[in-house]
Amino acid sequence: MRARQSRPSVARVYSYVLGGRDNYGVDKDLGDYFIEDLPGSEQVAITNRDAVLRAAKAMAEAGIRQIIDMGCGLPANVNVHEVVRQAQPDAHVVYIDDDPFVVAHGRALLAVDDGIVVLQADIRDTEAIKDDAEVQRLINFDEPVGLLFAMTLSFVNDEEGPTTVVQYWADRIASGSRVYLSHFRTGNTREALATANKILEAFGRGRFRTDAEILACFGTLPLDEDGLRPCIQWRPELPEDATRDLTVWEELVVSGMARKA
Ligand SMILES: C[S@@+](CC[C@H](N)C(=O)[O-])C[C@H]1O[C@@H](n2cnc3c(N)ncnc32)[C@H](O)[C@@H]1O
């Protein structure tokens, strides 16, 4: 327990930057570094979070009634199952994270009924996730499923095969399934380099990728007509966001959605 508190965790720092309260001093210190020394950097987390909720909503509105959230993070103000169930009241949601702190909080706050489960698993352990009894109970892989990889593959190194992870699912999901992915994007600005360096230093992992590398993470799945774009411009909430100049922070996280044919 002490070991986990002596180092910041991705989930707790991300949650802190979004205004969450479940964190330790080490997480707050790192979160404050981003907020105070790199002012505006919280937009990376905010635009990412807003976009994943739009993606989950879009999946449900397209008729998808089962979602797996890979690297779900701590409970937030608005959660994936809440937006999904507005369109699909009986939707099943499997939340997955490898951080036991996330799983403990998730089980208390997210798993509100039998149709929602929070699993502790590493998203790289694809086979174990597919075979998990709770996944088998809640997800019918013969029906379309929505997979969310929101800012999670950024923490999977190249040699750990981020593309292999997505391709595993791409080969097994039914036609009509959707895969949404968001990711830190490489930048050459002072702000981008400082953010990438700090994340790597603090967590010992954290990979910023070029657009080409992020597109490769989708494997053989073709992106839909929105393509890959900064999260704030991915099906933007405000029409003006589609055309205005973006800040360096808004450029730093991109997303896209693929539909299995
Ligand atoms: C930046 S947070 C994003 C949370 C949420 N997906 C969102 O976009 O709002 C990344 C999450 O991925 C989790 N994560 C990172 N690597 C993981 C892995 N290999 N397996 C499972 N979860 C992982 C972290 O614990 C963290 O909760």
PDBQT file of the ligand as one rigid body, heavy atoms in Angstrom, charges set to zero:
ROOT
HETATM    1  C1  LIG A 301      -5.312   8.826 -18.466  1.00  0.00    +0.000 C 
HETATM    2  S1  LIG A 301      -6.327   7.641 -17.719  1.00  0.00    +0.000 S 
HETATM    3  C2  LIG A 301      -7.749   7.667 -18.788  1.00  0.00    +0.000 C 
HETATM    4  C3  LIG A 301      -9.024   7.226 -18.112  1.00  0.00    +0.000 C 
HETATM    5  C4  LIG A 301     -10.246   7.132 -19.040  1.00  0.00    +0.000 C 
HETATM    6  N1  LIG A 301     -10.032   6.115 -20.055  1.00  0.00    +0.000 N 
HETATM    7  C5  LIG A 301     -10.516   8.445 -19.722  1.00  0.00    +0.000 C 
HETATM    8  O1  LIG A 301     -10.080   8.630 -20.861  1.00  0.00    +0.000 OA
HETATM    9  O2  LIG A 301     -11.154   9.311 -19.136  1.00  0.00    +0.000 OA
HETATM   10  C6  LIG A 301      -5.546   6.101 -18.239  1.00  0.00    +0.000 C 
HETATM   11  C7  LIG A 301      -6.074   4.889 -17.455  1.00  0.00    +0.000 C 
HETATM   12  O3  LIG A 301      -5.554   3.712 -18.073  1.00  0.00    +0.000 OA
HETATM   13  C8  LIG A 301      -5.154   2.820 -17.046  1.00  0.00    +0.000 C 
HETATM   14  N2  LIG A 301      -4.133   1.937 -17.631  1.00  0.00    +0.000 N 
HETATM   15  C9  LIG A 301      -2.908   2.267 -18.105  1.00  0.00    +0.000 A 
HETATM   16  N3  LIG A 301      -2.285   1.188 -18.590  1.00  0.00    +0.000 NA
HETATM   17  C10 LIG A 301      -3.140   0.145 -18.415  1.00  0.00    +0.000 A 
HETATM   18  C11 LIG A 301      -3.074  -1.242 -18.719  1.00  0.00    +0.000 A 
HETATM   19  N4  LIG A 301      -1.974  -1.786 -19.294  1.00  0.00    +0.000 N 
HETATM   20  N5  LIG A 301      -4.125  -2.026 -18.409  1.00  0.00    +0.000 NA
HETATM   21  C12 LIG A 301      -5.232  -1.501 -17.817  1.00  0.00    +0.000 A 
HETATM   22  N6  LIG A 301      -5.349  -0.184 -17.513  1.00  0.00    +0.000 NA
HETATM   23  C13 LIG A 301      -4.316   0.621 -17.801  1.00  0.00    +0.000 A 
HETATM   24  C14 LIG A 301      -4.642   3.710 -15.932  1.00  0.00    +0.000 C 
HETATM   25  O4  LIG A 301      -4.634   3.047 -14.677  1.00  0.00    +0.000 OA
HETATM   26  C15 LIG A 301      -5.637   4.853 -16.008  1.00  0.00    +0.000 C 
HETATM   27  O5  LIG A 301      -6.741   4.621 -15.177  1.00  0.00    +0.000 OA
ENDROOT
TORSDOF 0
